[in-house]
Amino acid sequence: MNEGANAETYNLRLYVAGQTPKSLTAIANLKRLCEDHLAGRYEVEVIDLLKTPQLAEGDQIVAVPTLVRRLPPPLKRIIGTLSDVERVLVGLDIRSRAAP
């Protein structure tokens, strides 16, 4: 992680339930999105609710897969496989490096 960077660091949590096709798709889409738009400015934690169901309550998870942006504030959530990149970028308020 580049702690001294001027750009904000995004702290993201992806909640999944096992290794289902939807979960695996969401993980792959999130990795690609982060590398394309947040390279060097993100931390991702993948939480499998089949292994640690108690973590769902803290972020009020009602469906999976769900992506939660914990930092920078405010907290934001997106439910689904994250395949619509534009919707995810808007939903998480992420600005691409290429954007002015």
Summary of the structure (lengths in Angstrom):
residues: 100
radius of gyration: 13.2
end to end distance: 23.7
largest distance: 41.7
contacts: 262
relative contact order: 0.24
helix: 29%
strand: 24%
